Amino acid sequence: MPTIDPAEFARTMAHVPTPVTVVTTVDAAGRRLGFTAGSFTSLSLDPPLVLVCLAKKASCHEGFVHSRRFLVNVLAADQADVAGAFARSGHSGLDKFAGTPMQPLEHGLPGLTDATARIVCALHDVLDGGDHSILVGRMESAEVSGAEPLVYHNRRFTRPGSTAELLSSAAR
Ligand SMILES: Cc1cc2nc3c(=O)[nH]c(=O)nc-3n(C[C@H](O)[C@H](O)[C@H](O)COP(=O)(O)O)c2cc1C
């Protein structure tokens, strides 16, 4: 079977725009955990399922796969700094939450102020996805602010419509 090299895989997938989310939970010891994720998407309407993929080597992996619930904060266009903060490694004991205002929502889940959407999920299943685990969540409640969302494309943070604007101005 032909194999594709990891650099080519990453280069190709960089062309696929993704949302930018910060997924949070609280572990059994009451510690807040969170990571930046672009892999968030909807999965099923009935039942209402979503999914997000988490690297098995992430320091927060064990906490998330054993959690009962998690919260998906969909970042607004002006929250790229928050995405950067939650993409740092927590392996060194770094507190990613320091410096980012959060409010405890249902079940004490850390919610990001001014997010475009905040989605509370019950952990429905954990599936194997190669070097990632696929966290399947059942949506329990959601709040939507309507703020313009942040987008990740070609390894850069951008806004929806930016590429279309560029293309239409290039055609003129
Ligand atoms: C835009 C962006 C999207 C990301 N998407 C994911 C993702 O979907 N899944 C994932 O495991 N890591 C993703 N990462 C990397 C993680 O945020 C980072 O490795 C994680 O915070 C490390 O977790 P840890 O601190 O618990 O080790 C993304 C990083 C960025 C900047």
The ligand as a Tripos MOL2 file, in Angstrom:
@<TRIPOS>MOLECULE
LIG
   31    33     1     0     0
SMALL
NO_CHARGES

@<TRIPOS>ATOM
      1 C1         -4.7580   25.9820   15.4710 C.3       1 LIG1
      2 C2         -4.3820   24.7570   16.2820 C.ar      1 LIG1
      3 C3         -5.1840   23.6300   16.2430 C.ar      1 LIG1
      4 C4         -4.8610   22.4880   16.9820 C.ar      1 LIG1
      5 N1         -5.6800   21.4000   16.9020 N.ar      1 LIG1
      6 C5         -5.4200   20.3050   17.6590 C.ar      1 LIG1
      7 C6         -6.3240   19.1980   17.6750 C.ar      1 LIG1
      8 O1         -7.3640   19.1850   17.0070 O.2       1 LIG1
      9 N2         -5.9950   18.1230   18.4550 N.ar      1 LIG1
     10 C7         -4.8580   18.0940   19.2280 C.ar      1 LIG1
     11 O2         -4.6280   17.1020   19.9140 O.2       1 LIG1
     12 N3         -3.9930   19.1400   19.2310 N.ar      1 LIG1
     13 C8         -4.2580   20.2500   18.4920 C.ar      1 LIG1
     14 N4         -3.4060   21.3360   18.5270 N.ar      1 LIG1
     15 C9         -2.2320   21.2730   19.4030 C.3       1 LIG1
     16 C10        -2.6490   21.3190   20.8600 C.3       1 LIG1
     17 O3         -3.3670   22.4960   21.1920 O.3       1 LIG1
     18 C11        -1.4490   21.1880   21.8170 C.3       1 LIG1
     19 O4         -0.6150   20.1710   21.3780 O.3       1 LIG1
     20 C12        -1.9970   20.8260   23.1950 C.3       1 LIG1
     21 O5         -2.4470   22.0050   23.8160 O.3       1 LIG1
     22 C13        -0.9830   20.1510   24.0520 C.3       1 LIG1
     23 O6         -1.7130   19.6240   25.1300 O.3       1 LIG1
     24 P1         -1.0180   19.3780   26.5290 P.3       1 LIG1
     25 O7         -0.6270   20.7440   27.0160 O.co2     1 LIG1
     26 O8         -2.0440   18.7800   27.4290 O.co2     1 LIG1
     27 O9          0.1470   18.4900   26.2810 O.co2     1 LIG1
     28 C14        -3.7040   22.4830   17.8020 C.ar      1 LIG1
     29 C15        -2.8940   23.6400   17.8540 C.ar      1 LIG1
     30 C16        -3.2310   24.7590   17.1140 C.ar      1 LIG1
     31 C17        -2.3620   25.9920   17.2020 C.3       1 LIG1
@<TRIPOS>BOND
     1     1     2 1
     2     2     3 ar
     3     2    30 ar
     4     3     4 ar
     5     4     5 ar
     6     4    28 ar
     7     5     6 ar
     8     6     7 ar
     9     6    13 1
    10     7     8 2
    11     7     9 ar
    12     9    10 ar
    13    10    11 2
    14    10    12 ar
    15    12    13 ar
    16    13    14 ar
    17    14    15 1
    18    14    28 ar
    19    15    16 1
    20    16    17 1
    21    16    18 1
    22    18    19 1
    23    18    20 1
    24    20    21 1
    25    20    22 1
    26    22    23 1
    27    23    24 1
    28    24    25 2
    29    24    26 1
    30    24    27 1
    31    28    29 ar
    32    29    30 ar
    33    30    31 1
@<TRIPOS>SUBSTRUCTURE
     1 LIG1         1 GROUP 0 **** ****
